[in-house]
Amino acid sequence: MAKCEICGKKPSFGNQISHSHRVSRRIWRPNIQKVRALINGQRRKISVCTACLKAGKVQKA
């Protein structure tokens, strides 16, 4: 679901630690956008992270 088709960035997991040091699990999700892009000369809808969009790794259709 939340995975960049260009760089493979996906959610990462860790602990949320409160001020009193109580620990619970949490998740960091990448900013994934559905984009119409040109892939091998064809228009396709792909999931891309905003870092790849900003870096110009994807050519928008």
Contact map, one row per residue, 1 for C-alpha under 8 A:
1110000000000000000000000000000000000000000000000000000000000
1111000001100000000000000000110100000000000000100000000000000
1111100111100000000000000000010100000000000000111000000000000
0111111111000000000000000000000100000000000000111000000000000
0011111110000000000000000000000000000000000001110000000000000
0001111100000000000000000000000000000000000000010001000010000
0001111110000000000000000000000000000000000000000001000000000
0011111111000000000000000000000000000000000000000000000000000
0011101111100000000000000000010000000000000000001000000000000
0111000111110000000000000000110000000000000000000000000000000
0110000011111000000000000011110000000000000000000000000000000
0000000001111100000000000011100000000000000000000000000000000
0000000000111110000000001111000000000000000000000000000000000
0000000000011111000000001110000000000000000000000000000000000
0000000000001111100000111100000000000000000000000000000000000
0000000000000111110000111100000000000000000000000000000000000
0000000000000011111111110000000000000000000000000000000000000
0000000000000001111111100000000000000000000000000000000000000
0000000000000000111111000000000000000000000000000000000000000
0000000000000000111111000000000000000000000000000000000000000
0000000000000000111111100000000000000000000000000000000000000
0000000000000000111111110000000000000000000000000000000000000
0000000000000011110011111000000000000000000000000000000000000
0000000000000011100001111100000000000000000000000000000000000
0000000000001111000000111110000000000000000000000000000000000
0000000000001111000000011111000000000000000000000000000000000
0000000000111100000000001111100000000000000000000000000000000
0000000000111000000000000111110000000000000000000000000000000
0100000001110000000000000011111000000000000000000000000000000
0110000011100000000000000001111100000000000000001000000000000
0000000000000000000000000000111110000000000000001100000000000
0111000000000000000000000000011111000000000000111100000000000
0000000000000000000000000000001111100000000000111100000000000
0000000000000000000000000000000111110000000011110000000000000
0000000000000000000000000000000011111000000011110000000000010
0000000000000000000000000000000001111100001111000000000000011
0000000000000000000000000000000000111110011111000000000001111
0000000000000000000000000000000000011111111100000000000001111
0000000000000000000000000000000000001111111100000000000000000
0000000000000000000000000000000000000111110000000000000000000
0000000000000000000000000000000000000111111000000000000000000
0000000000000000000000000000000000001111111100000000000000000
0000000000000000000000000000000000011110111110000000000000001
0000000000000000000000000000000000011110011111000000000000000
0000000000000000000000000000000001111000001111100000000000000
0000100000000000000000000000000001111000000111110000000000000
0111100000000000000000000000000111100000000011111000000000000
0011110000000000000000000000000111100000000001111101100000000
0011000010000000000000000000011110000000000000111111100000000
0000000000000000000000000000001110000000000000011111110000000
0000000000000000000000000000000000000000000000001111111000000
0000011000000000000000000000000000000000000000011111111111000
0000000000000000000000000000000000000000000000011111111111000
0000000000000000000000000000000000000000000000000111111110000
0000000000000000000000000000000000000000000000000011111110000
0000000000000000000000000000000000000000000000000001111111100
0000010000000000000000000000000000000000000000000001111111100
0000000000000000000000000000000000001100000000000001100111110
0000000000000000000000000000000000001100000000000000000111111
0000000000000000000000000000000000111100000000000000000001111
0000000000000000000000000000000000011100001000000000000000111
